[in-house]
Amino acid sequence: MITLQDDIQNLDRMVDGDTPKDKIRSQIRLISGEVAALEADYTALAQAHQDFCSGFEERIAKLQERDKQLMRAYFDEQAKKAAEIRKRHALDYNA
């Protein structure tokens, strides 16, 4: 498989040699098409990356909020248990 770099090197050899202008122009068109395809791929990948990152950030925010709610519920439950223990201790002490 010929790479873009190979095509550019071929163009360089063509320019240094006695290659007709039509062949040089053809090579330039080939390279231009490859560059355009790479630009389109880059644009699509950049958009996909942005979509992934924004979805990821939203998911992290939702998980953090869920964790906060679970921690609040846990600490509320622990506070209720502590209050119950203090209440029983106070009743036993006063008896």
N, CA, C and O atoms as a GROMACS GRO file, in nm:
protein
  380
    1MET      N    1   0.085  -0.118   0.000
    1MET     CA    2   0.000   0.000   0.000
    1MET      C    3   0.089   0.124   0.000
    1MET      O    4   0.181   0.137   0.081
    2ILE      N    5   0.060   0.213  -0.092
    2ILE     CA    6   0.138   0.335  -0.103
    2ILE      C    7   0.082   0.438  -0.004
    2ILE      O    8  -0.039   0.459   0.003
    3THR      N    9   0.171   0.501   0.070
    3THR     CA   10   0.129   0.600   0.168
    3THR      C   11   0.135   0.739   0.107
    3THR      O   12   0.189   0.758  -0.001
    4LEU      N   13   0.078   0.834   0.178
    4LEU     CA   14   0.083   0.973   0.133
    4LEU      C   15   0.228   1.019   0.121
    4LEU      O   16   0.264   1.090   0.027
    5GLN      N   17   0.311   0.978   0.214
    5GLN     CA   18   0.452   1.014   0.209
    5GLN      C   19   0.517   0.960   0.082
    5GLN      O   20   0.597   1.028   0.019
    6ASP      N   21   0.483   0.837   0.045
    6ASP     CA   22   0.536   0.779  -0.080
    6ASP      C   23   0.492   0.860  -0.200
    6ASP      O   24   0.571   0.886  -0.291
    7ASP      N   25   0.365   0.901  -0.201
    7ASP     CA   26   0.315   0.982  -0.312
    7ASP      C   27   0.389   1.115  -0.322
    7ASP      O   28   0.419   1.162  -0.431
    8ILE      N   29   0.418   1.175  -0.208
    8ILE     CA   30   0.491   1.302  -0.207
    8ILE      C   31   0.634   1.280  -0.256
    8ILE      O   32   0.687   1.363  -0.331
    9GLN      N   33   0.696   1.172  -0.215
    9GLN     CA   34   0.832   1.143  -0.263
    9GLN      C   35   0.832   1.117  -0.414
    9GLN      O   36   0.924   1.160  -0.484
   10ASN      N   37   0.729   1.047  -0.463
   10ASN     CA   38   0.717   1.026  -0.608
   10ASN      C   39   0.704   1.158  -0.681
   10ASN      O   40   0.764   1.179  -0.786
   11LEU      N   41   0.624   1.248  -0.626
   11LEU     CA   42   0.608   1.380  -0.686
   11LEU      C   43   0.741   1.454  -0.688
   11LEU      O   44   0.776   1.517  -0.788
   12ASP      N   45   0.815   1.445  -0.580
   12ASP     CA   46   0.946   1.510  -0.573
   12ASP      C   47   1.039   1.455  -0.682
   12ASP      O   48   1.109   1.532  -0.748
   13ARG      N   49   1.039   1.323  -0.701
   13ARG     CA   50   1.121   1.264  -0.807
   13ARG      C   51   1.075   1.309  -0.945
   13ARG      O   52   1.157   1.332  -1.035
   14MET      N   53   0.944   1.321  -0.960
   14MET     CA   54   0.890   1.367  -1.089
   14MET      C   55   0.938   1.508  -1.121
   14MET      O   56   0.977   1.538  -1.234
   15VAL      N   57   0.933   1.595  -1.020
   15VAL     CA   58   0.974   1.734  -1.040
   15VAL      C   59   1.123   1.741  -1.074
   15VAL      O   60   1.164   1.819  -1.159
   16ASP      N   61   1.204   1.659  -1.006
   16ASP     CA   62   1.349   1.659  -1.031
   16ASP      C   63   1.383   1.596  -1.166
   16ASP      O   64   1.486   1.629  -1.225
   17GLY      N   65   1.300   1.507  -1.216
   17GLY     CA   66   1.326   1.439  -1.343
   17GLY      C   67   1.264   1.514  -1.460
   17GLY      O   68   1.225   1.630  -1.448
   18ASP      N   69   1.258   1.447  -1.568
   18ASP     CA   70   1.202   1.505  -1.691
   18ASP      C   71   1.059   1.459  -1.712
   18ASP      O   72   1.019   1.432  -1.826
   19THR      N   73   0.980   1.452  -1.606
   19THR     CA   74   0.842   1.404  -1.614
   19THR      C   75   0.754   1.514  -1.675
   19THR      O   76   0.766   1.630  -1.638
   20PRO      N   77   0.668   1.476  -1.768
   20PRO     CA   78   0.578   1.575  -1.829
   20PRO      C   79   0.487   1.639  -1.723
   20PRO      O   80   0.452   1.578  -1.622
   21LYS      N   81   0.449   1.763  -1.750
   21LYS     CA   82   0.365   1.840  -1.657
   21LYS      C   83   0.233   1.769  -1.628
   21LYS      O   84   0.183   1.775  -1.516
   22ASP      N   85   0.176   1.704  -1.728
   22ASP     CA   86   0.048   1.636  -1.707
   22ASP      C   87   0.059   1.527  -1.600
   22ASP      O   88  -0.031   1.512  -1.517
   23LYS      N   89   0.168   1.453  -1.600
   23LYS     CA   90   0.186   1.349  -1.498
   23LYS      C   91   0.208   1.411  -1.360
   23LYS      O   92   0.159   1.360  -1.260
   24ILE      N   93   0.281   1.521  -1.357
   24ILE     CA   94   0.303   1.591  -1.229
   24ILE      C   95   0.169   1.643  -1.176
   24ILE      O   96   0.139   1.629  -1.057
   25ARG      N   97   0.089   1.702  -1.263
   25ARG     CA   98  -0.042   1.752  -1.221
   25ARG      C   99  -0.132   1.637  -1.174
   25ARG      O  100  -0.207   1.651  -1.078
   26SER      N  101  -0.123   1.526  -1.241
   26SER     CA  102  -0.200   1.409  -1.201
   26SER      C  103  -0.159   1.364  -1.061
   26SER      O  104  -0.244   1.329  -0.979
   27GLN      N  105  -0.030   1.364  -1.034
   27GLN     CA  106   0.019   1.326  -0.901
   27GLN      C  107  -0.028   1.426  -0.795
   27GLN      O  108  -0.064   1.387  -0.684
   28ILE      N  109  -0.028   1.553  -0.831
   28ILE     CA  110  -0.076   1.656  -0.737
   28ILE      C  111  -0.225   1.635  -0.709
   28ILE      O  112  -0.268   1.647  -0.594
   29ARG      N  113  -0.305   1.603  -0.812
   29ARG     CA  114  -0.447   1.575  -0.790
   29ARG      C  115  -0.467   1.454  -0.700
   29ARG      O  116  -0.555   1.452  -0.613
   30LEU      N  117  -0.385   1.352  -0.721
   30LEU     CA  118  -0.392   1.232  -0.637
   30LEU      C  119  -0.366   1.269  -0.490
   30LEU      O  120  -0.440   1.229  -0.400
   31ILE      N  121  -0.260   1.344  -0.470
   31ILE     CA  122  -0.225   1.385  -0.332
   31ILE      C  123  -0.334   1.474  -0.274
   31ILE      O  124  -0.369   1.459  -0.157
   32SER      N  125  -0.388   1.565  -0.354
   32SER     CA  126  -0.496   1.653  -0.306
   32SER      C  127  -0.618   1.573  -0.263
   32SER      O  128  -0.680   1.603  -0.161
   33GLY      N  129  -0.651   1.470  -0.340
   33GLY     CA  130  -0.764   1.385  -0.303
   33GLY      C  131  -0.739   1.311  -0.173
   33GLY      O  132  -0.830   1.298  -0.090
   34GLU      N  133  -0.617   1.262  -0.155
   34GLU     CA  134  -0.583   1.193  -0.030
   34GLU      C  135  -0.589   1.287   0.089
   34GLU      O  136  -0.636   1.250   0.196
   35VAL      N  137  -0.540   1.409   0.069
   35VAL     CA  138  -0.543   1.508   0.177
   35VAL      C  139  -0.688   1.544   0.211
   35VAL      O  140  -0.722   1.557   0.328
   36ALA      N  141  -0.771   1.560   0.109
   36ALA     CA  142  -0.913   1.592   0.134
   36ALA      C  143  -0.980   1.479   0.212
   36ALA      O  144  -1.059   1.504   0.303
   37ALA      N  145  -0.948   1.354   0.177
   37ALA     CA  146  -1.006   1.240   0.250
   37ALA      C  147  -0.958   1.240   0.394
   37ALA      O  148  -1.036   1.212   0.485
   38LEU      N  149  -0.831   1.270   0.415
   38LEU     CA  150  -0.778   1.275   0.552
   38LEU      C  151  -0.845   1.388   0.632
   38LEU      O  152  -0.875   1.370   0.750
   39GLU      N  153  -0.866   1.502   0.568
   39GLU     CA  154  -0.934   1.612   0.637
   39GLU      C  155  -1.076   1.574   0.676
   39GLU      O  156  -1.121   1.606   0.786
   40ALA      N  157  -1.146   1.505   0.587
   40ALA     CA  158  -1.282   1.461   0.618
   40ALA      C  159  -1.281   1.360   0.732
   40ALA      O  160  -1.364   1.367   0.822
   41ASP      N  161  -1.188   1.267   0.728
   41ASP     CA  162  -1.175   1.169   0.837
   41ASP      C  163  -1.145   1.239   0.969
   41ASP      O  164  -1.201   1.204   1.073
   42TYR      N  165  -1.056   1.339   0.964
   42TYR     CA  166  -1.020   1.412   1.086
   42TYR      C  167  -1.142   1.484   1.143
   42TYR      O  168  -1.165   1.482   1.263
   43THR      N  169  -1.219   1.549   1.055
   43THR     CA  170  -1.338   1.621   1.101
   43THR      C  171  -1.437   1.526   1.167
   43THR      O  172  -1.493   1.556   1.273
   44ALA      N  173  -1.459   1.411   1.104
   44ALA     CA  174  -1.552   1.313   1.161
   44ALA      C  175  -1.501   1.260   1.294
   44ALA      O  176  -1.577   1.244   1.390
   45LEU      N  177  -1.372   1.232   1.301
   45LEU     CA  178  -1.314   1.182   1.427
   45LEU      C  179  -1.318   1.288   1.537
   45LEU      O  180  -1.345   1.257   1.653
   46ALA      N  181  -1.292   1.412   1.500
   46ALA     CA  182  -1.297   1.520   1.600
   46ALA      C  183  -1.438   1.534   1.655
   46ALA      O  184  -1.455   1.554   1.776
   47GLN      N  185  -1.539   1.524   1.569
   47GLN     CA  186  -1.677   1.533   1.615
   47GLN      C  187  -1.713   1.414   1.704
   47GLN      O  188  -1.777   1.430   1.807
   48ALA      N  189  -1.672   1.296   1.663
   48ALA     CA  190  -1.699   1.176   1.743
   48ALA      C  191  -1.632   1.186   1.880
   48ALA      O  192  -1.689   1.146   1.981
   49HIS      N  193  -1.511   1.239   1.882
   49HIS     CA  194  -1.439   1.255   2.009
   49HIS      C  195  -1.512   1.356   2.098
   49HIS      O  196  -1.526   1.334   2.219
   50GLN      N  197  -1.556   1.465   2.039
   50GLN     CA  198  -1.628   1.566   2.116
   50GLN      C  199  -1.757   1.508   2.173
   50GLN      O  200  -1.791   1.531   2.289
   51ASP      N  201  -1.830   1.433   2.090
   51ASP     CA  202  -1.954   1.370   2.137
   51ASP      C  203  -1.926   1.273   2.251
   51ASP      O  204  -1.999   1.269   2.350
   52PHE      N  205  -1.820   1.194   2.237
   52PHE     CA  206  -1.783   1.098   2.341
   52PHE      C  207  -1.750   1.170   2.471
   52PHE      O  208  -1.796   1.131   2.578
   53CYS      N  209  -1.670   1.275   2.460
   53CYS     CA  210  -1.629   1.348   2.580
   53CYS      C  211  -1.748   1.414   2.649
   53CYS      O  212  -1.759   1.410   2.772
   54SER      N  213  -1.836   1.474   2.572
   54SER     CA  214  -1.951   1.541   2.635
   54SER      C  215  -2.042   1.437   2.701
   54SER      O  216  -2.094   1.462   2.810
   55GLY      N  217  -2.063   1.325   2.638
   55GLY     CA  218  -2.144   1.220   2.699
   55GLY      C  219  -2.079   1.164   2.823
   55GLY      O  220  -2.146   1.132   2.921
   56PHE      N  221  -1.948   1.153   2.819
   56PHE     CA  222  -1.872   1.102   2.932
   56PHE      C  223  -1.882   1.198   3.050
   56PHE      O  224  -1.902   1.154   3.164
   57GLU      N  225  -1.869   1.327   3.024
   57GLU     CA  226  -1.878   1.428   3.131
   57GLU      C  227  -2.018   1.427   3.194
   57GLU      O  228  -2.031   1.438   3.316
   58GLU      N  229  -2.122   1.413   3.111
   58GLU     CA  230  -2.258   1.407   3.165
   58GLU      C  231  -2.276   1.284   3.253
   58GLU      O  232  -2.338   1.291   3.359
   59ARG      N  233  -2.221   1.172   3.209
   59ARG     CA  234  -2.234   1.050   3.288
   59ARG      C  235  -2.161   1.062   3.422
   59ARG      O  236  -2.212   1.018   3.525
   60ILE      N  237  -2.042   1.121   3.420
   60ILE     CA  238  -1.967   1.141   3.543
   60ILE      C  239  -2.047   1.230   3.639
   60ILE      O  240  -2.054   1.202   3.758
   61ALA      N  241  -2.106   1.337   3.587
   61ALA     CA  242  -2.185   1.427   3.671
   61ALA      C  243  -2.304   1.353   3.734
   61ALA      O  244  -2.334   1.373   3.852
   62LYS      N  245  -2.370   1.268   3.656
   62LYS     CA  246  -2.483   1.191   3.710
   62LYS      C  247  -2.436   1.094   3.818
   62LYS      O  248  -2.502   1.078   3.921
   63LEU      N  249  -2.323   1.028   3.794
   63LEU     CA  250  -2.270   0.935   3.894
   63LEU      C  251  -2.230   1.007   4.022
   63LEU      O  252  -2.251   0.957   4.132
   64GLN      N  253  -2.171   1.124   4.006
   64GLN     CA  254  -2.132   1.201   4.125
   64GLN      C  255  -2.255   1.243   4.205
   64GLN      O  256  -2.254   1.237   4.328
   65GLU      N  257  -2.360   1.285   4.136
   65GLU     CA  258  -2.483   1.324   4.205
   65GLU      C  259  -2.545   1.204   4.276
   65GLU      O  260  -2.592   1.216   4.389
   66ARG      N  261  -2.546   1.089   4.210
   66ARG     CA  262  -2.598   0.967   4.273
   66ARG      C  263  -2.518   0.932   4.398
   66ARG      O  264  -2.574   0.895   4.501
   67ASP      N  265  -2.384   0.944   4.387
   67ASP     CA  266  -2.298   0.914   4.502
   67ASP      C  267  -2.327   1.009   4.618
   67ASP      O  268  -2.329   0.967   4.734
   68LYS      N  269  -2.350   1.137   4.588
   68LYS     CA  270  -2.383   1.234   4.693
   68LYS      C  271  -2.512   1.194   4.763
   68LYS      O  272  -2.522   1.200   4.886
   69GLN      N  273  -2.612   1.155   4.684
   69GLN     CA  274  -2.741   1.116   4.742
   69GLN      C  275  -2.725   0.991   4.829
   69GLN      O  276  -2.783   0.984   4.938
   70LEU      N  277  -2.648   0.895   4.782
   70LEU     CA  278  -2.625   0.774   4.862
   70LEU      C  279  -2.550   0.805   4.991
   70LEU      O  280  -2.581   0.749   5.096
   71MET      N  281  -2.454   0.894   4.984
   71MET     CA  282  -2.380   0.931   5.105
   71MET      C  283  -2.470   1.005   5.204
   71MET      O  284  -2.464   0.981   5.324
   72ARG      N  285  -2.554   1.096   5.150
   72ARG     CA  286  -2.648   1.166   5.239
   72ARG      C  287  -2.741   1.066   5.308
   72ARG      O  288  -2.764   1.076   5.429
   73ALA      N  289  -2.793   0.972   5.232
   73ALA     CA  290  -2.883   0.872   5.290
   73ALA      C  291  -2.810   0.789   5.395
   73ALA      O  292  -2.866   0.759   5.500
   74TYR      N  293  -2.686   0.751   5.367
   74TYR     CA  294  -2.607   0.672   5.462
   74TYR      C  295  -2.585   0.750   5.592
   74TYR      O  296  -2.605   0.697   5.701
   75PHE      N  297  -2.544   0.876   5.579
   75PHE     CA  298  -2.516   0.954   5.700
   75PHE      C  299  -2.645   0.987   5.776
   75PHE      O  300  -2.644   0.994   5.899
   76ASP      N  301  -2.755   1.006   5.704
   76ASP     CA  302  -2.882   1.027   5.773
   76ASP      C  303  -2.920   0.902   5.854
   76ASP      O  304  -2.963   0.912   5.968
   77GLU      N  305  -2.902   0.786   5.794
   77GLU     CA  306  -2.931   0.660   5.862
   77GLU      C  307  -2.841   0.643   5.985
   77GLU      O  308  -2.888   0.600   6.091
   78GLN      N  309  -2.714   0.676   5.972
   78GLN     CA  310  -2.622   0.665   6.085
   78GLN      C  311  -2.660   0.763   6.196
   78GLN      O  312  -2.649   0.731   6.315
   79ALA      N  313  -2.704   0.882   6.156
   79ALA     CA  314  -2.746   0.981   6.256
   79ALA      C  315  -2.870   0.932   6.331
   79ALA      O  316  -2.880   0.950   6.453
   80LYS      N  317  -2.964   0.869   6.259
   80LYS     CA  318  -3.084   0.814   6.324
   80LYS      C  319  -3.046   0.702   6.421
   80LYS      O  320  -3.101   0.695   6.531
   81LYS      N  321  -2.954   0.616   6.381
   81LYS     CA  322  -2.910   0.508   6.469
   81LYS      C  323  -2.842   0.564   6.594
   81LYS      O  324  -2.864   0.516   6.705
   82ALA      N  325  -2.759   0.666   6.575
   82ALA     CA  326  -2.691   0.727   6.691
   82ALA      C  327  -2.793   0.792   6.784
   82ALA      O  328  -2.780   0.782   6.906
   83ALA      N  329  -2.894   0.859   6.728
   83ALA     CA  330  -2.997   0.922   6.810
   83ALA      C  331  -3.076   0.816   6.887
   83ALA      O  332  -3.110   0.836   7.004
   84GLU      N  333  -3.104   0.704   6.823
   84GLU     CA  334  -3.176   0.595   6.889
   84GLU      C  335  -3.093   0.538   7.003
   84GLU      O  336  -3.145   0.509   7.111
   85ILE      N  337  -2.964   0.522   6.980
   85ILE     CA  338  -2.876   0.470   7.087
   85ILE      C  339  -2.871   0.568   7.204
   85ILE      O  340  -2.879   0.527   7.319
   86ARG      N  341  -2.859   0.698   7.174
   86ARG     CA  342  -2.857   0.799   7.282
   86ARG      C  343  -2.988   0.798   7.359
   86ARG      O  344  -2.989   0.812   7.482
   87LYS      N  345  -3.100   0.781   7.286
   87LYS     CA  346  -3.231   0.780   7.350
   87LYS      C  347  -3.243   0.659   7.444
   87LYS      O  348  -3.290   0.672   7.556
   88ARG      N  349  -3.200   0.540   7.396
   88ARG     CA  350  -3.207   0.420   7.480
   88ARG      C  351  -3.114   0.434   7.601
   88ARG      O  352  -3.149   0.394   7.712
   89HIS      N  353  -2.996   0.491   7.578
   89HIS     CA  354  -2.901   0.508   7.689
   89HIS      C  355  -2.958   0.603   7.793
   89HIS      O  356  -2.944   0.581   7.914
   90ALA      N  357  -3.024   0.710   7.745
   90ALA     CA  358  -3.083   0.807   7.839
   90ALA      C  359  -3.197   0.742   7.917
   90ALA      O  360  -3.211   0.766   8.036
   91LEU      N  361  -3.278   0.660   7.853
   91LEU     CA  362  -3.387   0.592   7.922
   91LEU      C  363  -3.334   0.493   8.024
   91LEU      O  364  -3.387   0.483   8.135
   92ASP      N  365  -3.228   0.417   7.987
   92ASP     CA  366  -3.168   0.322   8.080
   92ASP      C  367  -3.102   0.395   8.197
   92ASP      O  368  -3.107   0.346   8.310
   93TYR      N  369  -3.044   0.506   8.174
   93TYR     CA  370  -2.975   0.580   8.278
   93TYR      C  371  -3.073   0.641   8.376
   93TYR      O  372  -3.046   0.647   8.497
   94ASN      N  373  -3.188   0.687   8.324
   94ASN     CA  374  -3.288   0.750   8.410
   94ASN      C  375  -3.371   0.647   8.487
   94ASN      O  376  -3.439   0.683   8.583
   95ALA      N  377  -3.368   0.523   8.447
   95ALA     CA  378  -3.451   0.422   8.512
   95ALA      C  379  -3.398   0.376   8.642
   95ALA      O  380  -3.459   0.291   8.707
   0.00000   0.00000   0.00000
